[in-house]
Amino acid sequence: MVITTQQILDTIGTGLLPFARITGMCMVAPVIGGRLVPVRVRVLLSVVLTLIVVIPRSTSERSS
């Protein structure tokens, strides 16, 4: 399997950038951004939210 530069850029654009934005939101949100919520929980929440956002988008792009 050959991985092209375009595939790498597509993966970064569809996965990593939304993850970074959602993680930033979770870190500064008033309810979950406080000291009472551990960092692992916030990161896990970020991963779950990113998957919810990215997976439907990537499957709809493949079907068209």
N, C-alpha and C positions, 0 to 999 in steps of 0.2 A: 504494500500500500504506500502510495506516494502522497505526502502532505505538501500542499502548495502554500505559498505565502498568502494567497487570497483566503484559503481555508483558515489559516491562523488568525488573520485579521478579522474574519467573520466571527470566529469563536470569541475573540476578545471583545468585539463590539456587541455581541448578543449575550454574553455571559459575565464577563469580568466587569465591564463598566456599570451595568445595572447592579451587580453585587456591591460594588464600591459605593454607589449612591444610596442603596438601601441600608448598608452597614452604617454609613454616616448618619442617616436618619435615625436608626435605632440607637446609636450612641448618644445622640443629643436630645432624643424625645423625653419629655418631662416624666412620663410614667415609667418607662423601661430603661431610661438612660441614667437612672440614679444608682447609688451605691448598693442598694438592696438587691438589685438584679445582677447576678454574676455575668462576667464578660462572656463566658461560654454560652450562656443562655441567649444573650443578645446576638452572638455570632450565629448560633443555630437558628434563631428566628430570622436572621438576615438570609441565611441559606435557603430556608423554606420559602420565604417571601420571593426570593429571586427565582427559585424554581417555578413558583406559581406564575410569575410574570413571564419568564423566558420560554418555558415549554410550550404553552399554547401559541406563542408567537412563532417559534421555530417550526412547529408542525403545520401551521397555516401557510408558511412560506414554501414548504416542501410540496404541498398539495396543489399550489397554483402554478 
